[in-house]
């Protein structure tokens, strides 16, 4: 139904056109999912790198304190 109870307009589309549209939507969805996964992986890698740097800094500071 359309607005105010009138019949909704009908659209005739060939089946292969619908299939192509569905395929494009799936591909687009996959690309978005891959992009999100990569961003998440990059963030995790950056977090690990920062943690490693901070751990090394802490160890070095501890060694310097022991020497003094």
N, CA and C of each residue as an Amber inpcrd file, in Angstrom:
protein
   204
   0.8320000  -1.1790000   0.0000000   0.0000000   0.0000000   0.0000000
   0.8780000   1.2440000   0.0000000   0.4360000   2.2260000  -0.7180000
   1.1080000   3.5170000  -0.7390000   0.5640000   4.3870000   0.3780000
   0.8180000   5.6700000   0.2630000   0.3140000   6.6170000   1.2600000
  -1.1960000   6.7590000   1.1300000  -1.8570000   6.9670000   2.2150000
  -3.3100000   7.1950000   2.2620000  -4.1240000   6.0450000   1.6670000
  -3.5640000   4.8310000   1.6870000  -4.3220000   3.6730000   1.2450000
  -4.3240000   3.4180000  -0.2470000  -3.7360000   4.3090000  -1.0710000
  -3.7340000   4.0380000  -2.5130000  -2.7240000   2.9390000  -2.8300000
  -2.9020000   2.3200000  -3.9640000  -2.0330000   1.2190000  -4.3660000
  -0.6110000   1.7320000  -4.5820000   0.3350000   0.9400000  -4.1240000
   1.7390000   1.3000000  -4.3120000   2.1160000   1.1050000  -5.7740000
   2.9800000   1.9570000  -6.3100000   3.3960000   1.7820000  -7.7040000
   4.1730000   0.4850000  -7.8650000   3.9960000  -0.1590000  -8.9900000
   4.7000000  -1.4120000  -9.2630000   5.8760000  -1.1370000 -10.1870000
   6.9450000  -1.8280000  -9.9260000   8.1400000  -1.6770000 -10.7510000
   8.4950000  -3.0500000 -11.2780000   8.6600000  -3.1420000 -12.5770000
   9.0430000  -4.4150000 -13.1840000  10.5360000  -4.3850000 -13.4820000
  11.2410000  -5.3400000 -12.9170000  12.6840000  -5.4320000 -13.1270000
  12.9930000  -6.8720000 -13.4890000  13.8730000  -7.0380000 -14.4680000
  14.2430000  -8.3970000 -14.8750000  14.9860000  -9.0880000 -13.7370000
  14.7990000 -10.3910000 -13.6600000  15.3900000 -11.1680000 -12.5640000
  16.9090000 -11.0500000 -12.5420000  17.5420000 -11.0530000 -13.7200000
  19.0080000 -10.9800000 -13.7270000  19.5000000  -9.6230000 -13.2050000
  18.7090000  -8.5670000 -13.3940000  19.0720000  -7.2500000 -12.8570000
  19.0280000  -7.2800000 -11.3290000  18.0170000  -7.9460000 -10.8020000
  17.9050000  -8.0710000  -9.3460000  19.0820000  -8.8780000  -8.8110000
  19.4270000  -9.9570000  -9.5080000  20.5610000 -10.7830000  -9.0820000
  21.8500000  -9.9740000  -9.0620000  22.0610000  -9.1460000 -10.0930000
  23.2690000  -8.3200000 -10.1480000  23.2870000  -7.3070000  -9.0060000
  22.1330000  -6.7370000  -8.7060000  22.0550000  -5.7780000  -7.6040000
  22.3940000  -6.4560000  -6.2800000  21.8320000  -7.6330000  -6.0680000
  22.1140000  -8.3780000  -4.8340000  23.6020000  -8.7070000  -4.7490000
  24.1940000  -9.1160000  -5.8630000  25.6220000  -9.4380000  -5.8950000
  26.4560000  -8.2010000  -5.5450000  26.1090000  -7.0560000  -6.1210000
  26.8360000  -5.8190000  -5.8180000  26.7140000  -5.4410000  -4.3470000
  25.5190000  -5.6160000  -3.7940000  25.3260000  -5.3100000  -2.3760000
  26.1690000  -6.2250000  -1.4890000  26.2500000  -7.4970000  -1.8640000
  27.0590000  -8.4480000  -1.0930000  28.5360000  -8.0910000  -1.1750000
  28.9960000  -7.7300000  -2.3790000  30.4010000  -7.3470000  -2.5500000
  30.7020000  -6.1080000  -1.7150000  29.8120000  -5.1250000  -1.7860000
  30.0010000  -3.8980000  -1.0130000  30.0550000  -4.2090000   0.4780000
  29.1700000  -5.0710000   0.9270000  29.1420000  -5.4530000   2.3340000
  30.4520000  -6.1270000   2.7330000  30.9710000  -6.9980000   1.8670000
  32.2290000  -7.6880000   2.1470000  33.3820000  -6.7000000   2.2400000
  33.4060000  -5.7270000   1.3260000  34.4720000  -4.7230000   1.3360000
  34.4280000  -3.9200000   2.6310000  33.2430000  -3.5330000   3.0440000
  33.0960000  -2.7720000   4.2930000  33.5600000  -3.6170000   5.4740000
  33.1800000  -4.8920000   5.4980000  33.5910000  -5.7730000   6.5940000
  35.1030000  -5.9250000   6.6400000  35.7300000  -6.0790000   5.4630000
  37.1900000  -6.2160000   5.4020000  37.8500000  -4.9410000   5.9030000
  37.3260000  -3.7770000   5.4660000  37.8930000  -2.5020000   5.8920000
  37.8060000  -2.3670000   7.4090000  36.6590000  -2.7130000   7.9770000
  36.4770000  -2.6230000   9.4340000  37.4390000  -3.5520000  10.1580000
  37.6110000  -4.7560000   9.6250000  38.5200000  -5.7320000  10.2390000
  39.9480000  -5.1970000  10.2100000  40.3440000  -4.6050000   9.0600000
  41.7030000  -4.0640000   8.9530000  41.9240000  -2.9290000   9.9410000
  40.9400000  -2.0440000  10.0820000  41.0670000  -0.9340000  11.0250000
  41.2080000  -1.4640000  12.4460000  40.4330000  -2.4930000  12.7650000
  40.4940000  -3.0950000  14.0940000  41.8630000  -3.7220000  14.3320000
  42.3750000  -4.4290000  13.3210000  43.6810000  -5.0760000  13.4260000
  44.7770000  -4.0340000  13.5890000  44.6870000  -2.9440000  12.8100000
  45.6830000  -1.8730000  12.9310000  45.6620000  -1.2790000  14.3330000
  44.4840000  -1.0710000  14.8680000  44.3580000  -0.4990000  16.2100000
  44.9760000  -1.4260000  17.2500000  44.7310000  -2.7240000  17.1110000
  45.2920000  -3.6920000  18.0600000  46.8120000  -3.7190000  17.9610000
  47.3410000  -3.6610000  16.7230000  48.7820000  -3.6690000  16.5170000
  49.4100000  -2.4220000  17.1290000  48.7810000  -1.2830000  16.9120000
  49.2840000  -0.0280000  17.4790000  49.2720000  -0.0830000  19.0010000
  48.2080000  -0.6330000  19.5700000  48.1040000  -0.7440000  21.0260000
  49.2270000  -1.6220000  21.5720000  49.4850000  -2.7550000  20.9130000
  50.5600000  -3.6510000  21.3590000  51.9190000  -2.9640000  21.2720000
  52.1280000  -2.2210000  20.1850000  53.3890000  -1.5160000  19.9980000
  53.6040000  -0.4900000  21.1100000  52.5790000   0.2690000  21.4240000
  52.6760000   1.2650000  22.4990000  52.9460000   0.5860000  23.8360000
  52.2680000  -0.5360000  24.0930000  52.4870000  -1.2620000  25.3470000
  53.9320000  -1.7450000  25.4420000  54.4690000  -2.2520000  24.3350000
  55.8490000  -2.7380000  24.3140000  56.8230000  -1.6010000  24.5920000
  56.5990000  -0.4590000  23.9530000  57.4730000   0.7000000  24.1660000
  57.4280000   1.1450000  25.6210000  56.2260000   1.2040000  26.1980000
  56.0950000   1.6140000  27.5960000  56.7600000   0.6210000  28.5470000
  56.6460000  -0.6690000  28.2390000  57.2820000  -1.6850000  29.0770000
  58.8010000  -1.5350000  29.0400000  59.3490000  -1.3040000  27.8410000
  60.8020000  -1.1310000  27.7130000  61.2610000   0.1160000  28.4600000
  60.4800000   1.1850000  28.3600000  60.8140000   2.4300000  29.0560000
  60.8200000   2.2040000  30.5640000  59.8100000   1.4890000  31.0550000
  59.7130000   1.2070000  32.4890000  60.9000000   0.3710000  32.9530000
  61.2740000  -0.6380000  32.1750000  62.4220000  -1.4790000  32.5330000
  63.7000000  -0.6490000  32.5970000  63.8640000   0.2170000  31.6010000
  65.0630000   1.0430000  31.5490000  65.1190000   1.9800000  32.7530000
  63.9920000   2.5870000  33.0940000  63.9420000   3.4750000  34.2610000
  64.2590000   2.7090000  35.5400000  63.7470000   1.4910000  35.6430000
  64.0040000   0.6530000  36.8190000  65.4920000   0.3290000  36.9170000
  66.1140000  -0.0060000  35.8020000  67.5500000  -0.3140000  35.7870000
  68.3730000   0.9040000  36.1960000  67.9800000   2.0830000  35.7110000
  68.7080000   3.3050000  36.0640000  68.5900000   3.6060000  37.5540000
  67.4140000   3.3750000  38.1240000  67.2190000   3.5990000  39.5610000
  68.0860000   2.6530000  40.3870000  68.1790000   1.4070000  39.9340000
  68.9910000   0.4220000  40.6530000  70.4690000   0.8010000  40.6090000
  70.8990000   1.3680000  39.4920000  72.3050000   1.7560000  39.3500000
  72.6420000   2.9500000  40.2370000  71.6690000   3.8190000  40.4370000
  71.9280000   5.0170000  41.2640000  71.6750000   4.6610000  42.6850000
